[in-house]
Amino acid sequence: MRVVFAGGGVIALLTALKCVSTGHEVVIADQADIPFSGATSFDRHRVLRALHADDPATTAAAVAAHHAWIDLEHLLSTPFYEQVGALTALPAHAATAARELLTAAGSKAEVLGADELAAEFPHAGFVPGTGAIFESHAGVLLADRVLTACATRLRWHAKAELHPHRKVAGIDADRAEVRLADGETLRGDAVLVAAGPWSRDLLAPALSRELVLHRQTMLYCDVPPADAAAWAATPAITSLGSDGGAWLVPPVAGTPLKLSAASACRMVDEIGGATVPSWWREHLIDTFSTLIPGFRRDWLVDTRDCHYLARRSTLGPMLAVLGDRVLTYAACGGSSFKFAPLIARSLAARLTGADPVPTGLEPLDRPLARAAGVHPIRPALRGVS
Ligand SMILES: Cc1cc2nc3c(=O)[nH]c(=O)nc-3n(C[C@H](O)[C@H](O)[C@H](O)COP(=O)(O)OP(=O)(O)OC[C@H]3O[C@@H](n4cnc5c(N)ncnc54)[C@H](O)[C@@H]3O)c2cc1C
């Protein structure tokens, strides 16, 4: 089969790799470079941890994702998974429940009391008195390296065609055709629309209204040389235990320390640039000045805003069937990067007519179907005459 992709982020690239590995042809069109530094996937890091509190299925899926990334590293012969583990601040009873959940899912976890946490990670900025759960089967994916490795593998693959700087203007879901802004049409046997935060532009109003755009600010820092060794031995921290949901990614593999918080994420109407408005930069500087001992604004080396979509009703990703073998996957903020190998396996099977691959991830195993009445197919797709 010939599968056409609208978009070349982590979802499209990994799905395309899966398709070529089973003998299919792929054609990828992106509005910019492949990979594109402005895509949601393109950052220094993305965190992979297994814990999804009170959710055994998603926790088990995240454990499977951990193993899938290790396999992918070998397949692409590129080191991009720094298994530094992950720490999440939790009260003692919740940490114990989390350890049981993780152990049942086949992962490894350790409960750290407040004193132990403060003694081991005094530099990290945990709220005093909080304990944590430590996951060893977790860490940091070097996202930009992942994308470059996938794109390079596909660029030289006999069954792959990459079309950078070819913007998609419309999709014909009945004919599995992708209409490019320059007037050309890419025909396939199947199509995946994986246009990240831009997905709404290519979808019918009934679907695009389901998706809410979010924008989040991040700070990138150089840590003082005296603290460098301590930071280098720090796991990813998905919660410091603060009210605003502060989190951080340690400076692994020569990357800067990355700081952000749930409180720096807001809903917006349109995609703006990556430039950070000063109010949001100052908000994060204030947040981390009260958390990280000795934190100063002159640690900052960069700032960036990043966008993502989430489904209005679930706050998660959305998979919708637009036509026979035409799918759209609009990824969500918190977790679609880490799940990308599982998402790719499932999407590739659906697109190529292979047996469905269960993932344990609700939106993938139960996509929005035509029958759901959300999509009157062709006439409602923008850009299709
Ligand atoms: C601040 C932040 C932190 C995050 N942290 C994590 C994390 O720690 N762990 C995790 O698992 N996930 C995380 N995520 C989520 C994850 O990064 C995203 O869900 C994922 O990267 C989305 O990938 P994608 O391929 O769907 O979209 P993208 O990477 O945005 O790719 C979409 C591509 O489509 C192209 N495109 C768009 N429109 C068109 C068009 N009309 N024609 C042609 N091409 C087009 C774009 O140029 C782009 O290259 C985070 C997200 C944010 C914003």
The ligand as an ORCA input file, in Angstrom:
! r2SCAN-3c Opt
* xyz 0 1
  C       5.247     22.067     26.630
  C       4.979     20.644     26.211
  C       5.548     19.598     26.922
  C       5.294     18.283     26.535
  N       5.872     17.289     27.262
  C       5.658     16.008     26.900
  C       6.295     14.967     27.630
  O       7.067     15.228     28.558
  N       6.050     13.688     27.260
  C       5.222     13.383     26.220
  O       5.020     12.217     25.947
  N       4.622     14.354     25.489
  C       4.824     15.661     25.806
  N       4.242     16.660     25.095
  C       3.351     16.293     23.970
  C       4.069     15.907     22.710
  O       5.219     16.686     22.500
  C       3.114     16.073     21.516
  O       1.871     15.460     21.797
  C       3.681     15.451     20.261
  O       5.009     15.869     20.069
  C       2.842     15.853     19.062
  O       3.401     15.266     17.912
  P       2.693     15.402     16.495
  O       3.511     14.624     15.539
  O       1.252     15.065     16.623
  O       2.692     16.971     16.168
  P       3.903     17.930     15.709
  O       5.175     17.518     16.304
  O       3.456     19.331     15.933
  O       4.016     17.667     14.148
  C       3.053     18.125     13.258
  C       3.734     18.417     11.950
  O       2.714     18.689     10.993
  C       3.149     19.743     10.159
  N       1.973     20.392      9.584
  C       1.022     21.091     10.215
  N       0.092     21.535      9.343
  C       0.487     21.111      8.131
  C      -0.057     21.260      6.834
  N      -1.193     21.929      6.583
  N       0.611     20.708      5.805
  C       1.763     20.014      6.006
  N       2.318     19.859      7.219
  C       1.687     20.389      8.274
  C       3.944     20.639     11.086
  O       4.834     21.466     10.359
  C       4.648     19.640     11.983
  O       5.917     19.294     11.493
  C       4.467     17.995     25.434
  C       3.908     19.047     24.700
  C       4.156     20.356     25.090
  C       3.546     21.479     24.292
*
